[in-house]
Amino acid sequence: NNKASFAAQADASKNSLASGIALSILGKHTEAVKTLARAKDCKEKNIFLADSLRRLGSFDEALQNLDKALTGGADSLWVNLEKANVLRVAGRCDEAMKQLETCANFEKASAHYHYILARCQERRGLYDEAMDNYKTALEIEPSHCKALFHLAFACDLRGDEDAAIDYYRQLIAENPSYVSALLNLAVLYEDAGEYDKA
């Protein structure tokens, strides 16, 4: 009976982990948090739990789960960049920039570092610097979809519609396509009178 009970608990924990991760990916973050809470502690649980908590505005809990993910063996660069991202979303820009300093040795080496740095710079109103870092991210990793999207959007906001269209077209060539990129590109085509393309 004890063995059967233990096996059932282990299966339930695995199911909670798989279901919780799926819910997080689908954007059902409240359900994801509840489901992941029933899963056994592991880096995967803490990574997805941190993401859902961030999206729900529970920033301190998200940071705690990122620390747990690091203890559980998650990549330290990724964890530190995600912590900076949580702090950025929380509006704690000075702390985010300080967190990024711990990753500065990955300058010109990590596309994700430059992407998160650019997002923090945008939050502080440093738009030119942010665009430079989006471009650096894309030099390192041309398929970095998030950097490509935000660079396209920045060009769009500045009125550089030709560049924005070019970047959005690169982005929708990726699979799966960004829905927001498709919508923004359609609006730009519509503004240019290219209704069939829109």
PyRosetta script that sets phi, psi and omega in degrees:
from pyrosetta import init, pose_from_sequence

init()
pose = pose_from_sequence("NNKASFAAQADASKNSLASGIALSILGKHTEAVKTLARAKDCKEKNIFLADSLRRLGSFDEALQNLDKALTGGADSLWVNLEKANVLRVAGRCDEAMKQLETCANFEKASAHYHYILARCQERRGLYDEAMDNYKTALEIEPSHCKALFHLAFACDLRGDEDAAIDYYRQLIAENPSYVSALLNLAVLYEDAGEYDKA")
pose.set_psi(1, -42.6)
pose.set_omega(1, 179.7)
pose.set_phi(2, -62.9)
pose.set_psi(2, -40.8)
pose.set_omega(2, 179.4)
pose.set_phi(3, -65.0)
pose.set_psi(3, -42.5)
pose.set_omega(3, 179.7)
pose.set_phi(4, -64.4)
pose.set_psi(4, -41.3)
pose.set_omega(4, 179.4)
pose.set_phi(5, -64.6)
pose.set_psi(5, -42.3)
pose.set_omega(5, 179.4)
pose.set_phi(6, -64.4)
pose.set_psi(6, -42.1)
pose.set_omega(6, 179.0)
pose.set_phi(7, -63.3)
pose.set_psi(7, -40.6)
pose.set_omega(7, 179.3)
pose.set_phi(8, -64.7)
pose.set_psi(8, -40.8)
pose.set_omega(8, 178.0)
pose.set_phi(9, -64.9)
pose.set_psi(9, -40.7)
pose.set_omega(9, 179.2)
pose.set_phi(10, -63.5)
pose.set_psi(10, -42.2)
pose.set_omega(10, 178.3)
pose.set_phi(11, -64.2)
pose.set_psi(11, -42.1)
pose.set_omega(11, 179.6)
pose.set_phi(12, -63.2)
pose.set_psi(12, -39.6)
pose.set_omega(12, 178.7)
pose.set_phi(13, -64.6)
pose.set_psi(13, -43.2)
pose.set_omega(13, 178.2)
pose.set_phi(14, -63.8)
pose.set_psi(14, -42.3)
pose.set_omega(14, 178.7)
pose.set_phi(15, -63.4)
pose.set_psi(15, -39.2)
pose.set_omega(15, 178.8)
pose.set_phi(16, -65.1)
pose.set_psi(16, -39.1)
pose.set_omega(16, 178.7)
pose.set_phi(17, -64.1)
pose.set_psi(17, -51.3)
pose.set_omega(17, -178.7)
pose.set_phi(18, -62.2)
pose.set_psi(18, -44.8)
pose.set_omega(18, -179.9)
pose.set_phi(19, -65.9)
pose.set_psi(19, -41.6)
pose.set_omega(19, -179.7)
pose.set_phi(20, -64.0)
pose.set_psi(20, -42.0)
pose.set_omega(20, 177.7)
pose.set_phi(21, -63.2)
pose.set_psi(21, -44.2)
pose.set_omega(21, 179.1)
pose.set_phi(22, -61.2)
pose.set_psi(22, -43.7)
pose.set_omega(22, 178.9)
pose.set_phi(23, -62.5)
pose.set_psi(23, -39.9)
pose.set_omega(23, 178.2)
pose.set_phi(24, -63.1)
pose.set_psi(24, -45.4)
pose.set_omega(24, 179.3)
pose.set_phi(25, -62.1)
pose.set_psi(25, -36.5)
pose.set_omega(25, -179.7)
pose.set_phi(26, -77.9)
pose.set_psi(26, -4.0)
pose.set_omega(26, 178.7)
pose.set_phi(27, 83.9)
pose.set_psi(27, 12.4)
pose.set_omega(27, 177.9)
pose.set_phi(28, -94.2)
pose.set_psi(28, 72.2)
pose.set_omega(28, -165.9)
pose.set_phi(29, -72.1)
pose.set_psi(29, -35.4)
pose.set_omega(29, 177.7)
pose.set_phi(30, -62.9)
pose.set_psi(30, -45.6)
pose.set_omega(30, 177.9)
pose.set_phi(31, -66.3)
pose.set_psi(31, -37.4)
pose.set_omega(31, -179.7)
pose.set_phi(32, -61.3)
pose.set_psi(32, -44.6)
pose.set_omega(32, -178.9)
pose.set_phi(33, -61.5)
pose.set_psi(33, -45.1)
pose.set_omega(33, -179.8)
pose.set_phi(34, -63.4)
pose.set_psi(34, -41.0)
pose.set_omega(34, -177.4)
pose.set_phi(35, -72.1)
pose.set_psi(35, -44.2)
pose.set_omega(35, -179.3)
pose.set_phi(36, -65.6)
pose.set_psi(36, -28.4)
pose.set_omega(36, 178.4)
pose.set_phi(37, -60.5)
pose.set_psi(37, -25.6)
pose.set_omega(37, -179.1)
pose.set_phi(38, -87.4)
pose.set_psi(38, -8.2)
pose.set_omega(38, -178.1)
pose.set_phi(39, -84.5)
pose.set_psi(39, 155.4)
pose.set_omega(39, 176.6)
pose.set_phi(40, -67.2)
pose.set_psi(40, 144.6)
pose.set_omega(40, -179.6)
pose.set_phi(41, -62.0)
pose.set_psi(41, 130.7)
pose.set_omega(41, 173.4)
pose.set_phi(42, -162.5)
pose.set_psi(42, 167.0)
pose.set_omega(42, -175.8)
pose.set_phi(43, -62.6)
pose.set_psi(43, -36.5)
pose.set_omega(43, -179.4)
pose.set_phi(44, -63.6)
pose.set_psi(44, -42.7)
pose.set_omega(44, 177.4)
pose.set_phi(45, -58.6)
pose.set_psi(45, -49.5)
pose.set_omega(45, -175.1)
pose.set_phi(46, -67.2)
pose.set_psi(46, -34.2)
pose.set_omega(46, 178.8)
pose.set_phi(47, -64.4)
pose.set_psi(47, -50.6)
pose.set_omega(47, -177.6)
pose.set_phi(48, -73.1)
pose.set_psi(48, -33.0)
pose.set_omega(48, 176.0)
pose.set_phi(49, -64.1)
pose.set_psi(49, -42.9)
pose.set_omega(49, 178.0)
pose.set_phi(50, -60.6)
pose.set_psi(50, -43.0)
pose.set_omega(50, -179.6)
pose.set_phi(51, -62.9)
pose.set_psi(51, -46.2)
pose.set_omega(51, 179.8)
pose.set_phi(52, -66.2)
pose.set_psi(52, -40.1)
pose.set_omega(52, 178.4)
pose.set_phi(53, -63.5)
pose.set_psi(53, -40.0)
pose.set_omega(53, 176.8)
pose.set_phi(54, -59.9)
pose.set_psi(54, -45.3)
pose.set_omega(54, -177.5)
pose.set_phi(55, -68.2)
pose.set_psi(55, -23.2)
pose.set_omega(55, 176.9)
pose.set_phi(56, -90.0)
pose.set_psi(56, -2.5)
pose.set_omega(56, 178.7)
pose.set_phi(57, 86.6)
pose.set_psi(57, 10.0)
pose.set_omega(57, 177.8)
pose.set_phi(58, -93.0)
pose.set_psi(58, 73.7)
pose.set_omega(58, -168.5)
pose.set_phi(59, -68.5)
pose.set_psi(59, -42.7)
pose.set_omega(59, -179.1)
pose.set_phi(60, -64.9)
pose.set_psi(60, -40.0)
pose.set_omega(60, 177.0)
pose.set_phi(61, -65.4)
pose.set_psi(61, -37.5)
pose.set_omega(61, 177.5)
pose.set_phi(62, -61.7)
pose.set_psi(62, -43.7)
pose.set_omega(62, 179.0)
pose.set_phi(63, -63.4)
pose.set_psi(63, -40.4)
pose.set_omega(63, 178.1)
pose.set_phi(64, -61.6)
pose.set_psi(64, -40.2)
pose.set_omega(64, 179.8)
pose.set_phi(65, -70.8)
pose.set_psi(65, -31.6)
pose.set_omega(65, 175.2)
pose.set_phi(66, -67.0)
pose.set_psi(66, -39.0)
pose.set_omega(66, 175.3)
pose.set_phi(67, -61.3)
pose.set_psi(67, -41.4)
pose.set_omega(67, 178.3)
pose.set_phi(68, -65.0)
pose.set_psi(68, -38.6)
pose.set_omega(68, 178.8)
pose.set_phi(69, -62.7)
pose.set_psi(69, -39.3)
pose.set_omega(69, 178.6)
pose.set_phi(70, -63.7)
pose.set_psi(70, -45.3)
pose.set_omega(70, 177.1)
pose.set_phi(71, -60.7)
pose.set_psi(71, -33.0)
pose.set_omega(71, -179.4)
pose.set_phi(72, -81.9)
pose.set_psi(72, 1.5)
pose.set_omega(72, 174.6)
pose.set_phi(73, 108.2)
pose.set_psi(73, 7.5)
pose.set_omega(73, 177.8)
pose.set_phi(74, -67.4)
pose.set_psi(74, 155.7)
pose.set_omega(74, -179.5)
pose.set_phi(75, -60.9)
pose.set_psi(75, 126.9)
pose.set_omega(75, -173.8)
pose.set_phi(76, -66.3)
pose.set_psi(76, -37.9)
pose.set_omega(76, 178.1)
pose.set_phi(77, -61.7)
pose.set_psi(77, -49.1)
pose.set_omega(77, -179.1)
pose.set_phi(78, -59.3)
pose.set_psi(78, -45.2)
pose.set_omega(78, -179.1)
pose.set_phi(79, -61.4)
pose.set_psi(79, -46.2)
pose.set_omega(79, -179.1)
pose.set_phi(80, -64.4)
pose.set_psi(80, -37.6)
pose.set_omega(80, 177.3)
pose.set_phi(81, -67.7)
pose.set_psi(81, -39.9)
pose.set_omega(81, 178.2)
pose.set_phi(82, -67.3)
pose.set_psi(82, -35.4)
pose.set_omega(82, 176.2)
pose.set_phi(83, -63.5)
pose.set_psi(83, -42.0)
pose.set_omega(83, 176.7)
pose.set_phi(84, -61.3)
pose.set_psi(84, -39.6)
pose.set_omega(84, 179.8)
pose.set_phi(85, -65.5)
pose.set_psi(85, -41.9)
pose.set_omega(85, 177.2)
pose.set_phi(86, -60.5)
pose.set_psi(86, -45.4)
pose.set_omega(86, -179.8)
pose.set_phi(87, -63.6)
pose.set_psi(87, -37.6)
pose.set_omega(87, 177.6)
pose.set_phi(88, -62.3)
pose.set_psi(88, -49.6)
pose.set_omega(88, -178.6)
pose.set_phi(89, -62.7)
pose.set_psi(89, -33.4)
pose.set_omega(89, 179.0)
pose.set_phi(90, -73.7)
pose.set_psi(90, -6.8)
pose.set_omega(90, -179.0)
pose.set_phi(91, 82.6)
pose.set_psi(91, 12.8)
pose.set_omega(91, -179.3)
pose.set_phi(92, -98.9)
pose.set_psi(92, 66.1)
pose.set_omega(92, -170.0)
pose.set_phi(93, -64.1)
pose.set_psi(93, -38.4)
pose.set_omega(93, 179.4)
pose.set_phi(94, -62.8)
pose.set_psi(94, -42.0)
pose.set_omega(94, 177.8)
pose.set_phi(95, -66.5)
pose.set_psi(95, -37.3)
pose.set_omega(95, 179.0)
pose.set_phi(96, -62.9)
pose.set_psi(96, -44.4)
pose.set_omega(96, -179.9)
pose.set_phi(97, -66.3)
pose.set_psi(97, -36.7)
pose.set_omega(97, 176.8)
pose.set_phi(98, -64.7)
pose.set_psi(98, -40.3)
pose.set_omega(98, 177.3)
pose.set_phi(99, -62.9)
pose.set_psi(99, -38.9)
pose.set_omega(99, 179.3)
pose.set_phi(100, -65.4)
pose.set_psi(100, -28.6)
pose.set_omega(100, 178.3)
pose.set_phi(101, -60.6)
pose.set_psi(101, -27.0)
pose.set_omega(101, 179.0)
pose.set_phi(102, -71.0)
pose.set_psi(102, -12.5)
pose.set_omega(102, -178.0)
pose.set_phi(103, -112.2)
pose.set_psi(103, 6.9)
pose.set_omega(103, -171.8)
pose.set_phi(104, -60.2)
pose.set_psi(104, -22.9)
pose.set_omega(104, 178.9)
pose.set_phi(105, -70.2)
pose.set_psi(105, -6.7)
pose.set_omega(105, 176.5)
pose.set_phi(106, -96.7)
pose.set_psi(106, 9.0)
pose.set_omega(106, 175.4)
pose.set_phi(107, -58.7)
pose.set_psi(107, 135.5)
pose.set_omega(107, -178.3)
pose.set_phi(108, 68.2)
pose.set_psi(108, 6.1)
pose.set_omega(108, -179.5)
pose.set_phi(109, -121.2)
pose.set_psi(109, -28.8)
pose.set_omega(109, -176.3)
pose.set_phi(110, -119.3)
pose.set_psi(110, 119.0)
pose.set_omega(110, 177.3)
pose.set_phi(111, -63.7)
pose.set_psi(111, -39.7)
pose.set_omega(111, -177.7)
pose.set_phi(112, -66.0)
pose.set_psi(112, -34.7)
pose.set_omega(112, 175.4)
pose.set_phi(113, -58.8)
pose.set_psi(113, -49.1)
pose.set_omega(113, -178.1)
pose.set_phi(114, -67.7)
pose.set_psi(114, -33.1)
pose.set_omega(114, 177.3)
pose.set_phi(115, -65.1)
pose.set_psi(115, -49.6)
pose.set_omega(115, -179.7)
pose.set_phi(116, -64.6)
pose.set_psi(116, -39.3)
pose.set_omega(116, 176.7)
pose.set_phi(117, -59.7)
pose.set_psi(117, -44.0)
pose.set_omega(117, 179.1)
pose.set_phi(118, -62.4)
pose.set_psi(118, -41.4)
pose.set_omega(118, 178.9)
pose.set_phi(119, -63.1)
pose.set_psi(119, -39.1)
pose.set_omega(119, 177.0)
pose.set_phi(120, -66.8)
pose.set_psi(120, -40.9)
pose.set_omega(120, 179.1)
pose.set_phi(121, -64.6)
pose.set_psi(121, -40.6)
pose.set_omega(121, 176.1)
pose.set_phi(122, -59.4)
pose.set_psi(122, -42.9)
pose.set_omega(122, -179.1)
pose.set_phi(123, -61.3)
pose.set_psi(123, -29.2)
pose.set_omega(123, -179.9)
pose.set_phi(124, -92.8)
pose.set_psi(124, 2.7)
pose.set_omega(124, 178.6)
pose.set_phi(125, 84.4)
pose.set_psi(125, 13.6)
pose.set_omega(125, -179.4)
pose.set_phi(126, -95.0)
pose.set_psi(126, 72.1)
pose.set_omega(126, -169.7)
pose.set_phi(127, -70.4)
pose.set_psi(127, -39.6)
pose.set_omega(127, 179.3)
pose.set_phi(128, -64.1)
pose.set_psi(128, -44.8)
pose.set_omega(128, 178.7)
pose.set_phi(129, -62.1)
pose.set_psi(129, -39.4)
pose.set_omega(129, 179.5)
pose.set_phi(130, -62.6)
pose.set_psi(130, -44.5)
pose.set_omega(130, 179.7)
pose.set_phi(131, -62.0)
pose.set_psi(131, -39.5)
pose.set_omega(131, 177.7)
pose.set_phi(132, -61.1)
pose.set_psi(132, -40.1)
pose.set_omega(132, -179.2)
pose.set_phi(133, -73.5)
pose.set_psi(133, -32.8)
pose.set_omega(133, 172.8)
pose.set_phi(134, -61.6)
pose.set_psi(134, -43.3)
pose.set_omega(134, -179.9)
pose.set_phi(135, -64.9)
pose.set_psi(135, -39.3)
pose.set_omega(135, 177.4)
pose.set_phi(136, -63.6)
pose.set_psi(136, -41.4)
pose.set_omega(136, 177.5)
pose.set_phi(137, -58.0)
pose.set_psi(137, -41.2)
pose.set_omega(137, -178.0)
pose.set_phi(138, -74.8)
pose.set_psi(138, -27.5)
pose.set_omega(138, 173.4)
pose.set_phi(139, -65.4)
pose.set_psi(139, -38.9)
pose.set_omega(139, -179.6)
pose.set_phi(140, -74.5)
pose.set_psi(140, -43.0)
pose.set_omega(140, -176.3)
pose.set_phi(141, -139.4)
pose.set_psi(141, 89.8)
pose.set_omega(141, -175.3)
pose.set_phi(142, -56.8)
pose.set_psi(142, -21.7)
pose.set_omega(142, -178.5)
pose.set_phi(143, -97.8)
pose.set_psi(143, 16.2)
pose.set_omega(143, 179.0)
pose.set_phi(144, -71.7)
pose.set_psi(144, 95.8)
pose.set_omega(144, -170.4)
pose.set_phi(145, -61.0)
pose.set_psi(145, -40.3)
pose.set_omega(145, -177.7)
pose.set_phi(146, -66.2)
pose.set_psi(146, -41.8)
pose.set_omega(146, 178.1)
pose.set_phi(147, -64.3)
pose.set_psi(147, -41.4)
pose.set_omega(147, -179.9)
pose.set_phi(148, -63.7)
pose.set_psi(148, -43.3)
pose.set_omega(148, 179.3)
pose.set_phi(149, -62.6)
pose.set_psi(149, -47.6)
pose.set_omega(149, -175.7)
pose.set_phi(150, -71.3)
pose.set_psi(150, -29.4)
pose.set_omega(150, 173.9)
pose.set_phi(151, -67.9)
pose.set_psi(151, -44.1)
pose.set_omega(151, 177.6)
pose.set_phi(152, -59.7)
pose.set_psi(152, -45.2)
pose.set_omega(152, -178.6)
pose.set_phi(153, -64.6)
pose.set_psi(153, -39.3)
pose.set_omega(153, 178.7)
pose.set_phi(154, -63.8)
pose.set_psi(154, -41.9)
pose.set_omega(154, 177.5)
pose.set_phi(155, -63.5)
pose.set_psi(155, -41.5)
pose.set_omega(155, 178.5)
pose.set_phi(156, -58.9)
pose.set_psi(156, -46.9)
pose.set_omega(156, -180.0)
pose.set_phi(157, -63.7)
pose.set_psi(157, -31.7)
pose.set_omega(157, -179.5)
pose.set_phi(158, -82.2)
pose.set_psi(158, -5.1)
pose.set_omega(158, -179.4)
pose.set_phi(159, 86.9)
pose.set_psi(159, 6.9)
pose.set_omega(159, 177.4)
pose.set_phi(160, -87.7)
pose.set_psi(160, 74.6)
pose.set_omega(160, -171.0)
pose.set_phi(161, -67.8)
pose.set_psi(161, -34.8)
pose.set_omega(161, 179.8)
pose.set_phi(162, -62.2)
pose.set_psi(162, -45.7)
pose.set_omega(162, 178.7)
pose.set_phi(163, -65.2)
pose.set_psi(163, -41.6)
pose.set_omega(163, 179.9)
pose.set_phi(164, -60.3)
pose.set_psi(164, -45.5)
pose.set_omega(164, 179.4)
pose.set_phi(165, -60.7)
pose.set_psi(165, -43.6)
pose.set_omega(165, -179.9)
pose.set_phi(166, -60.6)
pose.set_psi(166, -46.1)
pose.set_omega(166, -179.6)
pose.set_phi(167, -66.9)
pose.set_psi(167, -41.7)
pose.set_omega(167, 178.3)
pose.set_phi(168, -63.2)
pose.set_psi(168, -38.9)
pose.set_omega(168, 179.4)
pose.set_phi(169, -64.8)
pose.set_psi(169, -38.5)
pose.set_omega(169, 175.2)
pose.set_phi(170, -61.9)
pose.set_psi(170, -40.0)
pose.set_omega(170, -176.0)
pose.set_phi(171, -67.9)
pose.set_psi(171, -42.2)
pose.set_omega(171, -177.3)
pose.set_phi(172, -75.1)
pose.set_psi(172, -11.0)
pose.set_omega(172, 174.0)
pose.set_phi(173, -74.5)
pose.set_psi(173, -19.6)
pose.set_omega(173, 177.7)
pose.set_phi(174, -74.0)
pose.set_psi(174, 160.0)
pose.set_omega(174, -179.8)
pose.set_phi(175, -126.9)
pose.set_psi(175, 123.6)
pose.set_omega(175, 0.5)
pose.set_phi(176, -79.4)
pose.set_psi(176, 155.9)
pose.set_omega(176, -178.4)
pose.set_phi(177, -76.6)
pose.set_psi(177, 149.1)
pose.set_omega(177, 172.9)
pose.set_phi(178, -75.6)
pose.set_psi(178, 122.9)
pose.set_omega(178, 177.8)
pose.set_phi(179, -61.7)
pose.set_psi(179, -42.5)
pose.set_omega(179, -179.5)
pose.set_phi(180, -62.2)
pose.set_psi(180, -36.2)
pose.set_omega(180, 178.2)
pose.set_phi(181, -65.7)
pose.set_psi(181, -41.9)
pose.set_omega(181, 178.1)
pose.set_phi(182, -61.9)
pose.set_psi(182, -44.4)
pose.set_omega(182, 179.9)
pose.set_phi(183, -64.6)
pose.set_psi(183, -45.6)
pose.set_omega(183, -179.2)
pose.set_phi(184, -65.0)
pose.set_psi(184, -39.0)
pose.set_omega(184, 178.2)
pose.set_phi(185, -65.3)
pose.set_psi(185, -41.0)
pose.set_omega(185, 178.0)
pose.set_phi(186, -59.9)
pose.set_psi(186, -41.6)
pose.set_omega(186, 179.1)
pose.set_phi(187, -64.3)
pose.set_psi(187, -42.4)
pose.set_omega(187, 179.2)
pose.set_phi(188, -63.9)
pose.set_psi(188, -41.9)
pose.set_omega(188, 177.1)
pose.set_phi(189, -63.5)
pose.set_psi(189, -40.7)
pose.set_omega(189, 179.0)
pose.set_phi(190, -62.5)
pose.set_psi(190, -44.1)
pose.set_omega(190, 178.2)
pose.set_phi(191, -61.3)
pose.set_psi(191, -31.9)
pose.set_omega(191, -179.1)
pose.set_phi(192, -85.7)
pose.set_psi(192, 0.8)
pose.set_omega(192, 179.2)
pose.set_phi(193, 80.1)
pose.set_psi(193, 11.1)
pose.set_omega(193, 179.9)
pose.set_phi(194, -95.2)
pose.set_psi(194, 75.0)
pose.set_omega(194, -169.6)
pose.set_phi(195, -68.6)
pose.set_psi(195, -36.1)
pose.set_omega(195, 178.9)
pose.set_phi(196, -62.8)
pose.set_psi(196, -42.6)
pose.set_omega(196, 177.7)
pose.set_phi(197, -65.5)
pose.set_psi(197, -40.6)
pose.set_omega(197, 178.7)
pose.set_phi(198, -59.9)
pose.dump_pdb("model.pdb")
